[in-house]
Amino acid sequence: MRIGLWIDEEGLRIDQVGAAAKAAEESGIDRIWFSQRTGWDALTLVAGAAPYTSTIGFAVGVVPVYPRHPLALAAQALSVQALTDNRLLLGVGSSHPVIIEGMHGVPMERPADYMREYVEALTGLLTGEPTDYQGGRITARGHLAITGAEAPQTIVAALGPRMLQLAGELTAGTITSWVGPELIESYIRPTIDKAAAGRPRPEVIATATVAVTDDPDATRSWIRERFGAAGDMPAYRAVLDRGGVTGPEETAVLGDEASVAREIERFAAAGATEFILCPVGTHEEQQRTIRFAHDYAQQLT
């Protein structure tokens, strides 16, 4: 199983992000992850941070599809590929009504159907071949030619059955949020594997908030205060209910170094192909968690 590290870019300059990426590369971490939030554009951040490194992979988890036409996203992703020696993994997702409808003012109807059309159009455009796609809701016609750019692997953030179905049928796999190893083993992995019958086994990339800490209860309260609202978003609420937990804080990986390492191993045994550590907690806990991630990755190399 690969080890990924999420970098919290908020408030950082590009040289600081680059230095964090370089340190991760030197420790043997497989991939750096950025989120599309309310600051840095995630794909632009990859292009800016990559020159500080030479081999480590980069990924965005994830770019919301509604605000960007497939032609626009394909052009940006291929540009990043050309600028990073083809080290990008492209994650896409439907996001949530509070963001897409509330912030962008875009109707979010039948997101699984929209995502299927989007991925079908995007896949063709990423190959660099002429594309003439006409779906029920998406039209994409064009030809993107960017010298040196290879089509990046694409994954879909999928938690519900229909999203997992299309992720298995059409992409390299999925990335999960607020999901523990039990749910990966009993639901995520078998559902996406069944959908991918006849294709390469899909990636199941597990994201978890992680803190190497001596006070797990206090860190759970920290997570509840900052991420508790995620439990009110329908897609997250459904997967939390499916996992039998009340809030995001109950899916966190917390404890001393040995405890966190054991929990990561449980994700691997459940069928995860990559585990992304998202450091949380106090500044000291986050720094301790990053040091652990570096040491853990070094042991695996």
Contacts in CASP RR format, 6 or more apart in sequence:
PFRMAT RR
TARGET T0000
AUTHOR 0000-0000-0000
METHOD contacts of the structure
MODEL  1
MRIGLWIDEEGLRIDQVGAAAKAAEESGIDRIWFSQRTGWDALTLVAGAA
PYTSTIGFAVGVVPVYPRHPLALAAQALSVQALTDNRLLLGVGSSHPVII
EGMHGVPMERPADYMREYVEALTGLLTGEPTDYQGGRITARGHLAITGAE
APQTIVAALGPRMLQLAGELTAGTITSWVGPELIESYIRPTIDKAAAGRP
RPEVIATATVAVTDDPDATRSWIRERFGAAGDMPAYRAVLDRGGVTGPEE
TAVLGDEASVAREIERFAAAGATEFILCPVGTHEEQQRTIRFAHDYAQQL
T
1 264 0 8 1.000
1 267 0 8 1.000
1 268 0 8 1.000
1 272 0 8 1.000
1 273 0 8 1.000
1 274 0 8 1.000
1 275 0 8 1.000
2 30 0 8 1.000
2 31 0 8 1.000
2 273 0 8 1.000
2 274 0 8 1.000
2 275 0 8 1.000
3 28 0 8 1.000
3 29 0 8 1.000
3 30 0 8 1.000
3 264 0 8 1.000
3 274 0 8 1.000
3 275 0 8 1.000
3 277 0 8 1.000
3 293 0 8 1.000
3 296 0 8 1.000
3 297 0 8 1.000
3 300 0 8 1.000
4 29 0 8 1.000
4 30 0 8 1.000
4 31 0 8 1.000
4 32 0 8 1.000
4 33 0 8 1.000
4 274 0 8 1.000
4 275 0 8 1.000
4 276 0 8 1.000
4 277 0 8 1.000
4 293 0 8 1.000
4 297 0 8 1.000
5 24 0 8 1.000
5 29 0 8 1.000
5 31 0 8 1.000
5 32 0 8 1.000
5 33 0 8 1.000
5 276 0 8 1.000
5 277 0 8 1.000
5 290 0 8 1.000
5 293 0 8 1.000
6 32 0 8 1.000
6 33 0 8 1.000
6 34 0 8 1.000
6 35 0 8 1.000
6 207 0 8 1.000
6 276 0 8 1.000
6 277 0 8 1.000
6 278 0 8 1.000
6 279 0 8 1.000
7 17 0 8 1.000
7 20 0 8 1.000
7 21 0 8 1.000
7 24 0 8 1.000
7 32 0 8 1.000
7 33 0 8 1.000
7 34 0 8 1.000
8 278 0 8 1.000
8 279 0 8 1.000
8 286 0 8 1.000
9 17 0 8 1.000
9 34 0 8 1.000
9 39 0 8 1.000
9 40 0 8 1.000
9 45 0 8 1.000
10 37 0 8 1.000
10 39 0 8 1.000
12 20 0 8 1.000
14 45 0 8 1.000
14 48 0 8 1.000
14 49 0 8 1.000
15 52 0 8 1.000
17 45 0 8 1.000
17 48 0 8 1.000
17 49 0 8 1.000
18 48 0 8 1.000
18 49 0 8 1.000
18 52 0 8 1.000
18 53 0 8 1.000
19 52 0 8 1.000
20 32 0 8 1.000
21 32 0 8 1.000
21 49 0 8 1.000
21 50 0 8 1.000
21 52 0 8 1.000
21 53 0 8 1.000
21 56 0 8 1.000
21 58 0 8 1.000
22 52 0 8 1.000
22 53 0 8 1.000
23 294 0 8 1.000
24 32 0 8 1.000
24 56 0 8 1.000
24 293 0 8 1.000
24 294 0 8 1.000
24 297 0 8 1.000
25 53 0 8 1.000
25 54 0 8 1.000
25 55 0 8 1.000
25 56 0 8 1.000
27 293 0 8 1.000
27 294 0 8 1.000
27 295 0 8 1.000
27 297 0 8 1.000
27 298 0 8 1.000
28 56 0 8 1.000
28 294 0 8 1.000
28 297 0 8 1.000
28 298 0 8 1.000
28 300 0 8 1.000
28 301 0 8 1.000
29 56 0 8 1.000
29 293 0 8 1.000
29 294 0 8 1.000
29 297 0 8 1.000
30 56 0 8 1.000
30 57 0 8 1.000
30 274 0 8 1.000
30 297 0 8 1.000
31 56 0 8 1.000
31 57 0 8 1.000
31 58 0 8 1.000
31 59 0 8 1.000
31 89 0 8 1.000
31 274 0 8 1.000
31 276 0 8 1.000
32 49 0 8 1.000
32 56 0 8 1.000
32 57 0 8 1.000
32 58 0 8 1.000
32 59 0 8 1.000
33 58 0 8 1.000
33 59 0 8 1.000
33 60 0 8 1.000
33 61 0 8 1.000
33 207 0 8 1.000
33 276 0 8 1.000
34 40 0 8 1.000
34 42 0 8 1.000
34 45 0 8 1.000
34 46 0 8 1.000
34 58 0 8 1.000
34 59 0 8 1.000
34 60 0 8 1.000
34 61 0 8 1.000
35 42 0 8 1.000
35 60 0 8 1.000
35 61 0 8 1.000
35 62 0 8 1.000
36 42 0 8 1.000
36 60 0 8 1.000
36 61 0 8 1.000
36 62 0 8 1.000
36 63 0 8 1.000
36 64 0 8 1.000
42 60 0 8 1.000
42 61 0 8 1.000
42 63 0 8 1.000
43 60 0 8 1.000
43 63 0 8 1.000
43 76 0 8 1.000
43 77 0 8 1.000
43 80 0 8 1.000
43 88 0 8 1.000
46 58 0 8 1.000
46 60 0 8 1.000
46 80 0 8 1.000
46 84 0 8 1.000
46 88 0 8 1.000
47 79 0 8 1.000
47 80 0 8 1.000
47 83 0 8 1.000
47 84 0 8 1.000
48 83 0 8 1.000
49 58 0 8 1.000
50 58 0 8 1.000
50 83 0 8 1.000
50 84 0 8 1.000
50 85 0 8 1.000
50 87 0 8 1.000
55 87 0 8 1.000
56 87 0 8 1.000
57 87 0 8 1.000
57 88 0 8 1.000
57 89 0 8 1.000
58 84 0 8 1.000
58 87 0 8 1.000
58 88 0 8 1.000
58 89 0 8 1.000
59 88 0 8 1.000
59 89 0 8 1.000
59 90 0 8 1.000
59 91 0 8 1.000
60 88 0 8 1.000
60 89 0 8 1.000
60 90 0 8 1.000
60 91 0 8 1.000
61 91 0 8 1.000
61 157 0 8 1.000
61 175 0 8 1.000
62 91 0 8 1.000
62 92 0 8 1.000
62 93 0 8 1.000
62 155 0 8 1.000
62 156 0 8 1.000
62 157 0 8 1.000
62 175 0 8 1.000
63 73 0 8 1.000
63 90 0 8 1.000
63 91 0 8 1.000
63 92 0 8 1.000
63 93 0 8 1.000
64 92 0 8 1.000
64 93 0 8 1.000
64 94 0 8 1.000
64 95 0 8 1.000
64 99 0 8 1.000
64 100 0 8 1.000
65 73 0 8 1.000
65 92 0 8 1.000
65 93 0 8 1.000
65 94 0 8 1.000
65 95 0 8 1.000
65 114 0 8 1.000
65 115 0 8 1.000
65 118 0 8 1.000
66 94 0 8 1.000
66 95 0 8 1.000
66 100 0 8 1.000
66 104 0 8 1.000
66 106 0 8 1.000
66 108 0 8 1.000
66 114 0 8 1.000
67 100 0 8 1.000
67 104 0 8 1.000
67 106 0 8 1.000
68 76 0 8 1.000
69 140 0 8 1.000
70 118 0 8 1.000
70 121 0 8 1.000
70 122 0 8 1.000
70 125 0 8 1.000
70 133 0 8 1.000
70 138 0 8 1.000
70 140 0 8 1.000
71 125 0 8 1.000
71 140 0 8 1.000
71 142 0 8 1.000
71 144 0 8 1.000
73 92 0 8 1.000
73 122 0 8 1.000
74 122 0 8 1.000
74 124 0 8 1.000
74 125 0 8 1.000
74 126 0 8 1.000
74 144 0 8 1.000
75 144 0 8 1.000
75 146 0 8 1.000
77 88 0 8 1.000
77 90 0 8 1.000
77 126 0 8 1.000
77 152 0 8 1.000
78 126 0 8 1.000
78 128 0 8 1.000
78 144 0 8 1.000
78 146 0 8 1.000
78 149 0 8 1.000
78 151 0 8 1.000
78 152 0 8 1.000
79 146 0 8 1.000
79 149 0 8 1.000
80 88 0 8 1.000
80 152 0 8 1.000
81 87 0 8 1.000
81 88 0 8 1.000
81 146 0 8 1.000
81 148 0 8 1.000
81 149 0 8 1.000
81 150 0 8 1.000
81 151 0 8 1.000
81 152 0 8 1.000
82 146 0 8 1.000
82 147 0 8 1.000
82 148 0 8 1.000
82 149 0 8 1.000
86 148 0 8 1.000
86 149 0 8 1.000
86 150 0 8 1.000
86 152 0 8 1.000
88 152 0 8 1.000
89 152 0 8 1.000
89 153 0 8 1.000
89 154 0 8 1.000
89 155 0 8 1.000
90 126 0 8 1.000
90 152 0 8 1.000
90 153 0 8 1.000
90 154 0 8 1.000
90 155 0 8 1.000
91 154 0 8 1.000
91 155 0 8 1.000
91 156 0 8 1.000
91 157 0 8 1.000
91 175 0 8 1.000
92 115 0 8 1.000
92 118 0 8 1.000
92 119 0 8 1.000
92 122 0 8 1.000
92 154 0 8 1.000
92 155 0 8 1.000
92 156 0 8 1.000
92 157 0 8 1.000
93 115 0 8 1.000
93 156 0 8 1.000
93 157 0 8 1.000
94 100 0 8 1.000
94 108 0 8 1.000
94 111 0 8 1.000
94 112 0 8 1.000
94 114 0 8 1.000
94 115 0 8 1.000
94 157 0 8 1.000
94 163 0 8 1.000
94 235 0 8 1.000
95 108 0 8 1.000
96 233 0 8 1.000
96 234 0 8 1.000
96 235 0 8 1.000
96 236 0 8 1.000
97 108 0 8 1.000
97 233 0 8 1.000
97 234 0 8 1.000
98 233 0 8 1.000
100 106 0 8 1.000
100 108 0 8 1.000
101 107 0 8 1.000
101 108 0 8 1.000
111 163 0 8 1.000
112 162 0 8 1.000
112 163 0 8 1.000
112 166 0 8 1.000
113 137 0 8 1.000
114 137 0 8 1.000
114 138 0 8 1.000
115 156 0 8 1.000
115 163 0 8 1.000
115 166 0 8 1.000
116 166 0 8 1.000
116 170 0 8 1.000
117 133 0 8 1.000
117 135 0 8 1.000
117 136 0 8 1.000
117 137 0 8 1.000
117 138 0 8 1.000
118 138 0 8 1.000
119 154 0 8 1.000
119 156 0 8 1.000
119 166 0 8 1.000
119 170 0 8 1.000
119 171 0 8 1.000
120 133 0 8 1.000
120 135 0 8 1.000
120 170 0 8 1.000
121 131 0 8 1.000
121 133 0 8 1.000
121 135 0 8 1.000
121 138 0 8 1.000
121 140 0 8 1.000
122 140 0 8 1.000
122 154 0 8 1.000
123 151 0 8 1.000
123 154 0 8 1.000
123 170 0 8 1.000
123 171 0 8 1.000
124 131 0 8 1.000
124 133 0 8 1.000
125 131 0 8 1.000
125 140 0 8 1.000
125 142 0 8 1.000
125 144 0 8 1.000
126 144 0 8 1.000
126 151 0 8 1.000
126 152 0 8 1.000
126 154 0 8 1.000
127 151 0 8 1.000
128 143 0 8 1.000
128 144 0 8 1.000
128 145 0 8 1.000
128 146 0 8 1.000
128 151 0 8 1.000
129 143 0 8 1.000
130 142 0 8 1.000
130 143 0 8 1.000
131 140 0 8 1.000
131 141 0 8 1.000
131 142 0 8 1.000
131 143 0 8 1.000
132 141 0 8 1.000
132 142 0 8 1.000
133 139 0 8 1.000
133 140 0 8 1.000
133 141 0 8 1.000
153 172 0 8 1.000
153 203 0 8 1.000
154 171 0 8 1.000
154 172 0 8 1.000
155 167 0 8 1.000
155 171 0 8 1.000
155 172 0 8 1.000
155 173 0 8 1.000
155 174 0 8 1.000
155 175 0 8 1.000
155 203 0 8 1.000
155 205 0 8 1.000
156 163 0 8 1.000
156 166 0 8 1.000
156 167 0 8 1.000
156 170 0 8 1.000
156 171 0 8 1.000
156 173 0 8 1.000
156 174 0 8 1.000
156 175 0 8 1.000
157 163 0 8 1.000
157 174 0 8 1.000
157 175 0 8 1.000
157 176 0 8 1.000
157 177 0 8 1.000
158 164 0 8 1.000
158 166 0 8 1.000
158 167 0 8 1.000
158 173 0 8 1.000
158 174 0 8 1.000
158 175 0 8 1.000
158 176 0 8 1.000
158 192 0 8 1.000
159 176 0 8 1.000
159 177 0 8 1.000
159 179 0 8 1.000
159 235 0 8 1.000
159 236 0 8 1.000
159 238 0 8 1.000
159 239 0 8 1.000
160 235 0 8 1.000
160 238 0 8 1.000
160 239 0 8 1.000
161 191 0 8 1.000
163 174 0 8 1.000
164 174 0 8 1.000
164 188 0 8 1.000
164 191 0 8 1.000
164 192 0 8 1.000
164 195 0 8 1.000
165 191 0 8 1.000
165 195 0 8 1.000
166 195 0 8 1.000
167 173 0 8 1.000
167 174 0 8 1.000
167 192 0 8 1.000
167 195 0 8 1.000
167 202 0 8 1.000
168 174 0 8 1.000
168 192 0 8 1.000
168 195 0 8 1.000
168 196 0 8 1.000
168 199 0 8 1.000
168 202 0 8 1.000
169 195 0 8 1.000
169 196 0 8 1.000
169 199 0 8 1.000
171 202 0 8 1.000
172 200 0 8 1.000
172 202 0 8 1.000
172 203 0 8 1.000
173 192 0 8 1.000
173 196 0 8 1.000
173 202 0 8 1.000
173 203 0 8 1.000
173 204 0 8 1.000
173 205 0 8 1.000
174 188 0 8 1.000
174 192 0 8 1.000
174 202 0 8 1.000
174 203 0 8 1.000
174 204 0 8 1.000
174 205 0 8 1.000
175 205 0 8 1.000
175 206 0 8 1.000
175 207 0 8 1.000
175 276 0 8 1.000
176 184 0 8 1.000
176 188 0 8 1.000
176 204 0 8 1.000
176 205 0 8 1.000
176 206 0 8 1.000
176 207 0 8 1.000
176 239 0 8 1.000
177 207 0 8 1.000
177 230 0 8 1.000
177 236 0 8 1.000
177 239 0 8 1.000
178 230 0 8 1.000
178 231 0 8 1.000
178 236 0 8 1.000
178 239 0 8 1.000
178 240 0 8 1.000
178 247 0 8 1.000
178 248 0 8 1.000
178 251 0 8 1.000
179 188 0 8 1.000
179 206 0 8 1.000
179 239 0 8 1.000
179 243 0 8 1.000
179 251 0 8 1.000
180 206 0 8 1.000
180 208 0 8 1.000
180 243 0 8 1.000
180 251 0 8 1.000
180 267 0 8 1.000
180 270 0 8 1.000
181 206 0 8 1.000
181 263 0 8 1.000
181 266 0 8 1.000
181 267 0 8 1.000
181 269 0 8 1.000
181 270 0 8 1.000
181 272 0 8 1.000
182 243 0 8 1.000
182 270 0 8 1.000
183 239 0 8 1.000
183 242 0 8 1.000
183 243 0 8 1.000
184 204 0 8 1.000
184 206 0 8 1.000
184 267 0 8 1.000
184 270 0 8 1.000
184 271 0 8 1.000
184 272 0 8 1.000
185 269 0 8 1.000
185 270 0 8 1.000
185 271 0 8 1.000
187 242 0 8 1.000
188 204 0 8 1.000
189 204 0 8 1.000
189 270 0 8 1.000
189 271 0 8 1.000
192 202 0 8 1.000
192 204 0 8 1.000
193 201 0 8 1.000
193 202 0 8 1.000
195 202 0 8 1.000
196 202 0 8 1.000
203 273 0 8 1.000
203 274 0 8 1.000
204 271 0 8 1.000
204 272 0 8 1.000
204 273 0 8 1.000
205 272 0 8 1.000
205 273 0 8 1.000
205 274 0 8 1.000
205 275 0 8 1.000
205 276 0 8 1.000
206 267 0 8 1.000
206 272 0 8 1.000
206 274 0 8 1.000
206 275 0 8 1.000
206 276 0 8 1.000
207 276 0 8 1.000
207 278 0 8 1.000
208 251 0 8 1.000
208 252 0 8 1.000
208 253 0 8 1.000
208 267 0 8 1.000
208 275 0 8 1.000
208 276 0 8 1.000
208 277 0 8 1.000
208 278 0 8 1.000
209 223 0 8 1.000
209 227 0 8 1.000
209 248 0 8 1.000
209 251 0 8 1.000
209 252 0 8 1.000
209 253 0 8 1.000
209 278 0 8 1.000
209 280 0 8 1.000
210 252 0 8 1.000
210 253 0 8 1.000
210 254 0 8 1.000
210 260 0 8 1.000
210 277 0 8 1.000
210 278 0 8 1.000
210 279 0 8 1.000
210 280 0 8 1.000
210 289 0 8 1.000
210 293 0 8 1.000
211 219 0 8 1.000
211 252 0 8 1.000
211 253 0 8 1.000
211 254 0 8 1.000
211 255 0 8 1.000
211 279 0 8 1.000
211 280 0 8 1.000
211 281 0 8 1.000
211 285 0 8 1.000
211 286 0 8 1.000
211 288 0 8 1.000
211 289 0 8 1.000
212 255 0 8 1.000
212 256 0 8 1.000
212 257 0 8 1.000
212 260 0 8 1.000
212 285 0 8 1.000
212 288 0 8 1.000
212 289 0 8 1.000
212 291 0 8 1.000
212 292 0 8 1.000
213 219 0 8 1.000
213 254 0 8 1.000
213 255 0 8 1.000
213 256 0 8 1.000
213 281 0 8 1.000
213 285 0 8 1.000
213 288 0 8 1.000
214 255 0 8 1.000
214 256 0 8 1.000
216 254 0 8 1.000
216 255 0 8 1.000
219 252 0 8 1.000
219 254 0 8 1.000
219 280 0 8 1.000
219 281 0 8 1.000
219 285 0 8 1.000
220 249 0 8 1.000
220 250 0 8 1.000
220 252 0 8 1.000
220 254 0 8 1.000
221 249 0 8 1.000
222 280 0 8 1.000
222 281 0 8 1.000
222 282 0 8 1.000
223 248 0 8 1.000
223 249 0 8 1.000
223 252 0 8 1.000
223 280 0 8 1.000
223 281 0 8 1.000
224 247 0 8 1.000
224 248 0 8 1.000
224 249 0 8 1.000
226 280 0 8 1.000
227 248 0 8 1.000
227 249 0 8 1.000
228 247 0 8 1.000
228 248 0 8 1.000
228 249 0 8 1.000
230 236 0 8 1.000
230 247 0 8 1.000
230 248 0 8 1.000
231 237 0 8 1.000
231 240 0 8 1.000
231 247 0 8 1.000
231 248 0 8 1.000
236 248 0 8 1.000
240 246 0 8 1.000
240 247 0 8 1.000
240 248 0 8 1.000
240 250 0 8 1.000
240 251 0 8 1.000
245 251 0 8 1.000
252 280 0 8 1.000
253 260 0 8 1.000
253 263 0 8 1.000
253 264 0 8 1.000
253 277 0 8 1.000
254 260 0 8 1.000
257 292 0 8 1.000
257 295 0 8 1.000
260 289 0 8 1.000
260 292 0 8 1.000
261 296 0 8 1.000
264 275 0 8 1.000
264 296 0 8 1.000
267 275 0 8 1.000
268 275 0 8 1.000
277 289 0 8 1.000
277 293 0 8 1.000
279 285 0 8 1.000
279 286 0 8 1.000
279 287 0 8 1.000
279 289 0 8 1.000
279 290 0 8 1.000
279 293 0 8 1.000
280 286 0 8 1.000
280 289 0 8 1.000
END
